[in-house]
Amino acid sequence: MLEDAVSQSPASRSDSEVCVRATARSDAVARTLARHPKPLGGDTARSTGVSLINLAGMVLNNQDAPSQMRIGRKPDWLRARVPGGEGFDRIKKIVDDHKLHTVCQEASCPNMGECWGRGTATIMILGDTCTRSCGFCNVKTGRPASVDLDEPKRVAESLRLMKLRHVVITSVNRDELPDGGAAIWAETIRRTHEACPEMSVEVLVGDFCGDEAALQVVIDARPEILAHNMETVKRMHPAVRPQAKYERSLRVLNQIHDAGLVTKTGIMVGIGEKDEEVFELLRDVQDKTHAEIITIGQYLQPTRNHLPIERWVTPEKFVEYRAAALEYGFRVCESGPLVRSSYHAEEQVDLLVGAARETHEGMRDLLKRKS
């Protein structure tokens, strides 16, 4: 049945710490160069002295300060854990042995060291090649390979070995498939529930090109949390998400909520939006979708070929965003410089339980399995 559906569709460091850091950096550079090779003649974005003209203002300059067309030094409050340790090695071995993709690696997530170290990871299904070319994302773009029908089984088995309490599963966009990969999504969720009955499942999906029937296939598999990221404010969509639409994403979230699932979304800041646009987005999502969870994090430019960082948002501003989100009606808001959509996802479940247990069937089932 699945086959038919798819066919249609500054402290001192020890030598070992320095070695780990160097290895991690080398691996990250290799992955980046494989996806975004340097142009012939060298890096055109490197610093070569004072420019005669500055075109940065024509790109995403929406603040008083000029945009950055190069990757500048990160502020002191942006510090990520170096990958390593027993927990990190255990997760990496399971991922490698089962030939899985993780968004942690593919998107160069700054939290991989912390998350893998405490035994959590975000699995990425449907391959490692995306059919879209978002200006912020480091996942490889191109024509994907054929659908791997054995992937749902491998994912479920690997998650059984990981023995997690909560897992996040995401995917690349597969716009070339008639169902956008919805059949694989549903099979993965069902098999994971069967293999890991004590684990709650959170999935992060794309917009399925607005195909409500395809999205419903995923909804019918009943993950405990179903997320779809808005990513950025309305005005910025043509530059940041050229193949997506702001209103379409709102409809996706609304369909998820109307189906009785816990609904989650996420955005990044520092890519050219204004504060008032962030607040407008928060109100839009609440008024039109009633989503329960939102994450807000700093945009980090993956390579010089991606959209530039327009500003470094301060921790104090993230506190302000969180206060506004809760005021507008979100039940949970993770807001901070290194926050990503799956960051501390297992803790978000705990925060949401008390607030949503009377209205959301999915979370009630989760509570029963935990008791």
N, C-alpha and C positions, 0 to 999 in steps of 0.2 A: 504493500500500500504506500509505503514511504517512497519507494522507487518510482511509482506512478506519479505521485505528487510532485516529486523533484523533476521528473522528465517533462512535466508540464510547467514547471516553474523556475684658630691659630694656636692650638695646643700642640705639644710634642706628640709624635706618633711613632709607634714601633715599626721595625722594618716590615713585619707582616702586614700591618695596616696600610703602609705605603704601597706594598705590593698589591694588596686587594684593590686599593683605589686605582692604581695604574692599570690593572687588568680590566676593571669595570669600565674605566674611561676608554681603553683600547677597544673593548667590545662594542661600546656605544658608538664610537667613531666609525667602526667598521660597518655597523648596521645603517648608520646615517648615510655614509658614502654609497652604500649599495642602493639606497632608495633615491638619493639626491646627489648624483655625481657632480663634482666640481666642473664648471664650464672650462672649455679649452682656453688656455692662456692664464689660468689661475682663478683665484677668488675675487670676483668683481666687487664684492662688498667689503673687502678689507680696507683698513685705514691707509690712505696715501697722502695725508696732509690736508690742508685746508682746501675745500672745494670752491671752484669759481662761482658755481650756482648751487642752490639747494632745492631739490624737488620734493623733499619730504612732506611739505605742506599740502601737496597735491594727492597724497596717499590717504592717510587716516588722521590728519591733524585736526582733532576736534576739541582740544584743550588749549589753554594759554601757552603751554610749553610745546616746543617743536617735537615731532615724532623722531624716533630713533631708527635709522636705516641699517644699523649694525647691532650685533648682540653686545650690549654693554655689561659692565660689572654689576653683579646682583647685589642688592642691599643686604645688610647684616642680618635681617630677620628671615632671609631665605636660606635655610640650612637643611639639607636632607641627609639621611643616614646612609653611610657607605654600605653597599651590599656585602654580606658575609655572615658567618655564624652557622650554628647547627640547624636552626629553623630554615634559614635561607637555602642551605645545601639540600635539605630534605625536600623542600618544595621544588627546587630546580631539578632534582633527579626524577621526581615523579612526572614533571612536565616534559622533560627530555625523553624519558622511557616510553611515554605514551604519545610522543610526537604531537604535542599540543601547542597551540599558539596562545600567548597571553598578551593582553593589551598593555600589561606592565612593561614588557620588552618591546613590542612593536611600536608603541606610542612614546617610548622613552620616558615613562612616568617617573617623576622625582621621588616618589614614595616607595619604590620597589624594595629598597633595602629594609625599610621599616615594616612593610606589610608582609613580605616573604619571611622576614625574621620572626614575626609573631605567628606565622603559619597560615596566612591568608593570601589569596591571589585572585585575579580577575581573569577568567578563561575567555578566550576569543574564539568563536566558532566560524564556520564557513570560509576558512582559509585565512591568508594573510595579505590578500590583495583586494583593495577596495575599488569599486567602480566610480567613486566620486573623488573630487580633488579640492577638498576644503582647504582654505588658506592657512589654517592653524595646525593641521593634523600631520603627524609624522608617519602614519601608516602608509605603506606602499600603495600607489595608484596604478591601475592598469586593467588588463583583461584577466580575470581570475581563472584558475584552473577548474577542471570539472568538479562537481560537488562530491565530496567524500561521504558516501552513505554509511560508512562505519564509524564516522566521527561521534555521533550521539552515544554509542556504546562505549567508546574509549573515554569520552569525557566523564560519563557516569562512573566507570571503573576507577578512573584516576581520583575522582572526588571521594569515592568510598575509601580509598587508601589515605587520602589527606585527613579524613576524620574531622571535618570542619563543622562548626555550628551554623554557619551562614556562608553562602557563596554568591558571588556576582558573576554572571555570564553575559558577555556582550558579543558583538560580531561586526565584521565589515559590512558595508552595503553591497548587496548583490542585485543591482538593478537590472542585470541581464536575465535574471530568472523570472518567469511569469509570476511566481508567488513571492519573489524577493527573498526566498529561503525560509519562508514561514513553516513549511513542513519539517525541515531539519530542526528549526527552533522548537517546535512542539514536541518532536520526538526526543530531543535532548532534555527538555524539561521533564517529560514523563519518565524517561529512564533514570534521570537523576533522583526524582522523587522515590522511585522504586528501590534504587540502590542505596539511598541515604535517607531513610524515613524520618530520622531525627534532625535533619538539616533543612533550614529554610532556604529557598531559592529566590534570588533577585536577578532579574534580567534587564539589560539595557538594550533597547532596540532602536532601529532607525524609523523612518516614516513610511516605509513600504510604498513610496511614491503616491501616498494618499489612498492606497487600496485598503478600504475598510475590511473587506472579506479576508485579506491576508493577515491583517492585524488581529482579526477575530480568531483566527486559527491559533495564534500564540496565546491570546487571552483565554481561550478554552482549555489550554493546558494548565491553567491556574497556578502560575508562579505566585509566591507570597507577595512579592513587590515587583511591579512592572514600571520601568523607567524609560523616559525618552527625553533627551537633553535639548533645551532651547538653544544653548550654546552662547547666544549673544542677543543684543537688543534688536528691535525691529529694523532700524535704519541701517544696521551693519550687515544684515543678511546677504546682500548681493556680493559683498567683498569677502565675508567670512565663510558663508555657506552658499555658494552660487547655485548648487543643485537642490537646495531646500527652500522652504517658504515658511515664514513666521506664522502665518495663520494656519497653515497645514499642520505644523507642529502643535499648535494649540488644540486643533481638532483631534490629533492623536491622543493627547493627554486627556481630553474630555471623554473620548471613547473608552479609554482605560478606566477612568473613574466611574463612568456610568455602568461599567461591567462589575463594579464592586471590588476591584482590586486596589491595594494600596498604591498610590500614584506618586511618582518621583520625577524630578527634573533637575537640571544643573546648568549653570552659566559660568563663563569666565569673564574676568574684567581686566582692564589694562591694555585692551587692544584697540581703543579708539572711542569707546562709548563715553557718555557723560553721566554724572551721578543721577540726574533727574530721569534719564532714560532707564537706568537700572531700577529705580523705584517704580517707573511706569510698567516695566516688564513684570515686576513682582505683583503689582495690582492686576495686570492682565491675566496672569496665570491663575491667580486666586479667583478672580471674578468669572473666568470662562472655563476653568477646569477643576477648581477646588483641590488641586494636588496637595498632598500632605507633607512631602519632603522636598527640600531644595538644597543644593550645594552651590557654593560660590567660591571660586578660586582665582588666583592670579594666572593670567596667560603667560606662558613661557615659550619664547620663540625657539622651535626645535632646530632649525638651520637658518642660514642667511637667505635661503630661497623661500622662506615662509614670511607671512605678514609680520611687520615689525612690532615690537613692544612700544606702546604709546606712553605708558606711565607705569611706575611701580606703585601699586596701591598699598597704603600703610595698614598695619594691623588694626589701628584705631578705626579706619574706614570700614574694614571688614566687620568690626563690632557693630558699627552703625547699620551696615546692610543687614546683619542678622536681626537686630532689634526691629528694623522695618519689616522684615519678612514675617517675624512672629506676630507683629502688630496687625499685618494684613490678613493673617489667618493660617499661615503654614504651621504645622504642628512641630516640625523639626527643621532646623536650618544649620548646616555645617558651613561655616564661613571663615576662611583664612587663606593666607598666601599659598600654601601647598595643598589645599583641599582639591580633590578631584571627585568625580561622580561616585566612585566606589570607595573613597577614603573613609575609614571607620564605619563602613556599611553595617557591620554586625552590631555596632553600638547604636546606630540609628534605629535598628529594630527594637532594641530595649527601650529607647526613648519613646518610641511610637506606641508601644503595646498598651499602656494605660489610656492614652488619649483616643485610640481607635478601636478598642475591643468591642464596643457596643454597635459599631456601624460597619465594620468590615469583616466579612465572612472569612477572607483569607487569613487575617491575623488571628481570628478566633481559633481556626484550625491549627495554626502554628502554636498557639498557647496550649491547646489540648495535647499536641505531640510532645511539648516540653514538660508537661506536668507528669 
